[in-house]
Amino acid sequence: MTIKFKGQLENFEEKKKAYMNLVKAENSNVEELSTAFDDMFTALQGDLTDKITAEARNEVHDAQILAARGQNVLTSTERQFFNEVIASGGFADDTILPITTQERVFEDLVTEHPLLEAIGLQDLGAITRYIYSDANKAYAWGNLFGEIKGQVSAAFREEQIGQLKLTAFAVIPKDMLELGPEYVERYVRTVLVESYSVGLEYGLVNGRGPTKSEPTGLLKDVDTDTGAVTDKKSSGTLTFAPSERGEVVAKELGEVVVGLSKDAKGKARKVANKIVMVVNPIDAIKVQIGNTIQTTNGQWVTTLPYNITPIESEEVPEGKALFFVKGAYLAAIAGGYKINKFDETLAIEDARLYTMKQFANGKPKDNKTAVVYDLDIQFAAPTTTTTTTTGV
């Protein structure tokens, strides 16, 4: 079952926005970041506790979940696992969530956060390494009995995911344990989805690279000689200016498509139906205003040429547009979800704090995986008609 809390965690969303603004601000200090981080997860705990406790009192709730999933709320393994958590008063150190729960966390991540799905986030389970193949090299012509070992080696390479850890913090109220295994599982799963989505979107879009123990984000370039990670330079300016037949928007976005049609080595690649545009929610509204039409049956639809997929993200600065090619960014989580009790003492006596760790990483295949453009969207002032009267 997909979590449907979106839009119902108002306090958390407000605190999350404040925290991410501080993360991106250059003059933020450690104390401010720590306070904002604490406020964000305190708000998440409060919103979730109120929501789930209210639902637990609703006798119809179980029937709704069963109908939606077409099966028991929890598998036998999940039920046994969370019953043991309840019986022991919390999670033991080095606890690994059931595989099926991990799968549902990943499903909820990509369902509730379209950017993660568009980037192509993969769940490798317990595996922290995988083999990446270059489709342009994964074949070889040659003599019937000729040597092909060198050509095959050039087509495949190993990628390591377990270099970086993404840690979520979960404050589990003791009262939550009294609600039953379904609600404990639901609470933990939602905490993971909401907290990991914040970390993943930041890392995969704005990550400053391995030297900062972060992924290399889509907004960054990597120096092929030194490995230094820098901010991408703007490739131009987009106005999305309205025109009679949309020629301006078609020309502007056409240049974006052409620019992404070659990789960093100048080799042509197919990008049809693979380009994603990511903008700040405020800029998304501006883009919609100029590209929304009413159909003959009265529906309002927003369309962009060349089948470009628009997605909103707070991680993209206002006034910028990020375009990337699907499948050209390597992003994965791996290693299972390991839970440990947090060593420091909580001021809240009726709750326990846990850390939930997961391996994660991401990097572009090359510097042409994505491009950044400035936005200069202006709206024409409405024209007014004045009537003058003359005396007789």
C-alpha positions in Angstrom: 0.0 0.0 0.0 1.3 3.4 -0.9 1.5 5.9 1.9 -0.8 8.9 1.4 0.4 11.3 3.9 1.5 13.9 1.4 -0.1 17.2 2.2 -1.1 16.1 5.7 2.3 16.6 7.4 2.0 20.4 7.5 4.3 21.1 10.4 7.0 18.7 9.0 6.8 20.3 5.5 7.2 23.7 7.0 10.2 22.7 9.1 11.8 20.7 6.2 11.7 23.8 4.0 13.3 25.9 6.7 16.0 23.3 7.2 16.8 22.9 3.4 17.0 26.7 3.1 19.7 26.7 5.8 21.5 23.8 4.1 21.8 25.8 0.9 22.7 29.1 2.6 26.4 29.9 2.6 26.4 31.7 6.0 24.6 29.0 8.0 26.5 27.8 11.1 26.5 24.4 12.7 24.3 25.4 15.6 21.6 26.8 13.3 21.7 23.6 11.1 21.5 21.4 14.2 18.5 23.3 15.6 16.6 23.3 12.3 17.3 19.5 11.9 16.0 18.8 15.3 12.9 20.9 14.7 12.2 19.1 11.4 12.2 15.6 12.9 10.3 16.7 16.0 7.6 18.0 13.7 7.7 14.7 11.7 7.3 12.7 14.9 4.4 14.9 16.1 2.5 14.9 12.8 2.9 11.1 12.4 2.0 10.3 16.0 -1.2 12.4 15.7 -2.1 10.9 12.3 -1.5 7.3 13.1 -3.0 7.3 16.5 -6.2 8.8 15.1 -6.3 6.2 12.4 -5.7 3.4 15.0 -8.9 4.4 16.7 -10.9 4.1 13.5 -12.2 0.5 13.3 -12.9 0.9 9.5 -9.2 1.6 8.9 -8.2 -2.1 8.8 -10.8 -2.9 6.2 -9.7 0.0 4.0 -6.0 -1.2 4.1 -7.0 -4.8 3.3 -9.1 -3.7 0.4 -6.3 -1.6 -1.0 -3.6 -4.2 -0.7 -5.7 -7.3 -1.4 -3.9 -9.2 1.4 -3.1 -9.1 5.1 -1.8 -5.8 6.3 1.5 -7.4 7.2 3.1 -10.6 6.0 3.7 -13.3 8.7 7.4 -12.4 8.8 6.6 -8.7 9.1 4.1 -9.3 11.9 6.5 -11.5 13.8 9.3 -9.0 13.5 7.2 -6.0 14.7 5.6 -8.0 17.5 9.1 -8.8 18.8 9.9 -5.1 18.6 6.8 -4.3 20.7 7.5 -7.1 23.2 11.1 -5.9 23.7 10.0 -2.3 24.0 11.9 -1.2 20.9 14.5 -2.1 18.3 17.7 -4.0 19.3 21.0 -2.8 18.0 22.0 -3.8 14.5 18.4 -4.7 13.6 17.7 -5.2 9.9 14.1 -4.5 8.7 12.4 -7.4 6.9 13.1 -7.5 3.1 9.4 -6.9 2.3 9.4 -3.8 4.4 12.5 -2.5 2.7 10.8 -3.1 -0.7 7.8 -1.1 0.4 10.0 1.7 1.6 11.6 1.9 -1.8 8.2 1.7 -3.5 6.9 4.5 -1.5 10.0 6.6 -2.1 9.7 6.5 -5.9 5.9 6.7 -5.9 5.6 9.7 -3.6 8.6 11.5 -5.0 8.5 11.7 -8.8 12.0 13.2 -9.0 13.6 10.1 -7.5 11.7 7.9 -10.0 12.7 10.1 -12.9 16.4 10.0 -11.9 16.2 6.2 -11.9 16.9 5.5 -8.3 17.7 1.7 -7.9 17.3 -0.5 -4.9 20.1 -3.1 -4.9 19.0 -4.7 -1.6 22.0 -6.2 0.3 24.3 -5.7 -2.7 26.6 -2.7 -2.5 28.4 -3.2 -5.9 27.0 -3.7 -9.3 28.3 -4.0 -12.9 27.5 -1.1 -15.2 27.6 -1.8 -19.0 28.1 0.7 -21.8 25.6 -0.1 -24.5 27.9 1.5 -27.1 30.7 -0.9 -26.3 28.9 -4.1 -25.2 29.4 -5.8 -28.6 32.4 -6.7 -30.7 33.1 -7.5 -34.3 36.2 -9.6 -35.2 37.6 -12.8 -36.5 35.9 -16.0 -35.6 38.7 -17.1 -33.3 40.1 -13.6 -32.5 40.8 -12.1 -29.1 37.9 -10.1 -27.6 38.9 -10.0 -23.9 40.1 -6.4 -24.1 36.9 -5.2 -25.9 34.7 -6.9 -23.3 36.6 -5.3 -20.4 36.1 -1.9 -21.9 32.3 -2.4 -22.1 31.8 -3.3 -18.4 32.9 -1.7 -15.2 32.2 -2.1 -11.5 30.4 0.7 -9.6 30.6 1.0 -5.8 27.5 2.1 -3.8 28.6 1.4 -0.3 31.0 4.4 -0.1 28.4 6.8 1.5 25.8 6.3 4.2 22.5 8.0 4.5 21.2 8.2 8.1 17.7 8.9 9.2 16.7 9.5 12.8 13.4 8.0 14.2 11.9 9.1 17.5 9.5 6.3 18.4 7.1 7.3 21.2 6.5 4.4 23.7 2.7 4.9 23.2 3.1 4.0 19.6 4.2 0.5 20.6 0.8 -0.1 22.2 -1.1 0.4 18.9 0.0 -2.9 17.4 2.5 -4.1 14.8 0.7 -2.6 11.8 1.0 0.9 13.1 4.6 0.5 14.3 5.5 -0.7 10.8 3.6 2.1 9.2 5.2 4.7 11.5 8.8 3.4 10.9 8.2 3.1 7.1 6.8 6.7 6.8 9.7 8.1 8.8 12.2 6.4 6.5 10.4 7.6 3.3 10.1 11.2 4.4 13.5 11.6 5.9 15.3 9.6 3.2 13.5 11.6 0.5 14.9 14.8 1.9 18.5 13.5 2.0 18.3 11.8 -1.4 16.8 14.7 -3.3 19.5 17.0 -1.8 22.3 14.6 -2.6 21.2 13.7 -6.1 20.6 17.3 -7.1 23.0 19.4 -5.0 25.5 16.8 -3.6 29.0 18.2 -3.4 30.9 15.0 -4.2 33.0 12.4 -2.5 35.3 14.9 -0.8 32.3 16.2 1.2 31.0 12.6 1.8 28.1 13.3 -0.5 26.9 12.1 -4.0 27.8 14.2 -7.0 24.5 16.1 -7.8 23.0 16.8 -11.2 23.8 20.5 -10.7 27.5 19.8 -10.5 30.3 19.3 -13.0 33.3 17.0 -12.4 36.8 17.9 -13.6 38.0 14.8 -15.5 41.6 15.4 -14.5 41.4 16.5 -10.9 38.0 15.1 -9.9 37.1 18.5 -8.4 33.3 19.1 -8.2 32.0 22.6 -9.2 28.6 24.2 -9.9 27.4 23.9 -13.5 27.5 27.1 -15.5 24.4 28.3 -17.2 23.9 27.1 -20.8 21.6 30.1 -21.6 18.4 31.8 -20.7 14.8 30.6 -21.1 11.9 33.0 -21.3 9.0 30.7 -22.0 7.5 33.8 -23.7 4.0 33.3 -25.1 3.6 33.5 -28.9 0.8 32.9 -31.3 1.8 29.3 -32.2 4.4 28.7 -29.4 7.4 29.3 -31.7 9.4 30.9 -28.9 9.0 28.0 -26.4 9.6 25.4 -29.2 12.8 27.2 -30.2 14.2 27.6 -26.7 13.5 24.0 -25.6 14.6 22.7 -29.0 18.0 24.1 -28.2 18.0 22.3 -24.9 17.1 19.0 -26.6 19.9 19.5 -29.2 22.4 20.3 -26.5 21.6 17.1 -24.6 21.6 14.9 -27.8 25.4 14.5 -27.5 27.4 13.1 -24.5 30.5 14.8 -23.1 32.6 13.0 -25.8 30.5 14.4 -28.6 28.8 11.1 -29.4 25.2 11.3 -30.4 22.6 9.6 -28.2 18.8 9.2 -28.3 17.0 11.5 -26.0 13.4 11.3 -27.3 11.0 11.0 -24.4 14.0 10.9 -21.9 14.4 14.6 -21.0 13.3 15.8 -17.6 12.9 19.5 -16.6 13.2 20.2 -12.9 12.3 23.6 -11.5 11.5 25.2 -8.2 7.8 25.1 -7.3 7.5 28.8 -7.7 9.0 28.7 -11.2 6.8 25.7 -12.0 3.8 27.9 -11.6 5.3 30.5 -13.9 6.0 27.9 -16.6 2.5 26.5 -16.3 0.9 30.0 -16.7 2.5 30.4 -20.2 2.0 26.8 -21.3 -1.5 25.9 -20.1 -4.4 25.7 -22.5 -8.1 24.8 -22.3 -9.2 21.9 -24.5 -12.5 21.8 -26.3 -14.0 19.7 -23.6 -13.1 22.3 -20.9 -10.1 20.7 -19.4 -7.0 22.6 -18.6 -3.7 20.9 -19.6 -0.1 21.9 -19.4 2.0 20.8 -22.4 5.7 21.2 -23.3 7.2 20.3 -26.7 9.4 17.3 -27.4 7.7 15.3 -24.6 9.8 17.0 -21.9 8.7 15.8 -18.4 8.3 18.7 -15.9 9.0 18.0 -12.2 9.1 20.3 -9.2 11.8 20.2 -6.6 12.8 22.6 -3.8 16.4 21.6 -4.4 16.6 23.6 -7.6 17.2 27.3 -6.9 14.5 29.8 -7.9 15.3 31.3 -11.3 17.1 28.1 -12.6 15.9 25.2 -14.7 17.7 21.8 -14.6 17.4 19.4 -17.6 18.7 15.9 -17.5 18.6 12.7 -19.5 16.9 9.7 -18.0 19.3 6.8 -17.5 22.4 9.0 -17.6 22.7 9.3 -13.9 23.7 6.4 -11.6 21.7 6.5 -8.3 21.2 3.6 -5.9 20.5 2.6 -2.3 21.8 -0.6 -1.0 22.9 -2.6 2.1 19.5 -3.0 3.9 18.2 -0.7 6.6 20.2 -1.1 9.8 18.6 0.3 13.0 20.6 1.1 16.1 19.7 2.9 19.4 21.1 6.4 19.5 23.7 6.7 22.2 22.8 10.1 23.4 20.1 10.6 26.0 16.8 12.1 24.9 15.2 14.9 26.8 11.9 13.2 26.0 11.3 10.5 28.6 8.5 8.7 26.8 10.3 8.2 23.5 13.4 6.5 22.2 15.7 7.8 19.4 17.1 5.4 16.7 19.4 5.8 13.8 18.5 4.1 10.5 21.4 3.7 8.2 21.5 2.9 4.5 24.2 2.9 1.9 23.5 5.3 -1.0 25.3 7.1 -3.7 24.8 8.9 -7.0 26.8 10.4 -9.8 26.3 11.5 -13.4 27.8 9.4 -16.2 29.5 12.6 -17.6 29.1 16.4 -17.5 26.5 16.3 -20.3 24.1 14.2 -18.2 22.4 17.5 -17.2 22.4 21.1 -18.2 21.3 24.2 -16.3 19.6 27.3 -17.7 18.6 30.7 -16.2 14.9 31.6 -16.2 13.7 35.0 -17.2 9.9 34.6 -17.3 8.0 37.9 -17.6 4.3 38.4 -17.8 2.9 41.2 -20.0 1.0 43.8 -18.1 -2.7 43.8 -18.9 -3.8 46.5 -21.3 -6.6 48.8 -20.2 -8.9 50.8 -22.4 -9.7 54.3 -21.3 -12.8 56.2 -22.5 -12.7 59.9 -22.8 -15.8 62.1 -22.9 -16.0 65.6 -24.3 -18.5 68.2 -23.2 -20.9 69.6 -25.7 
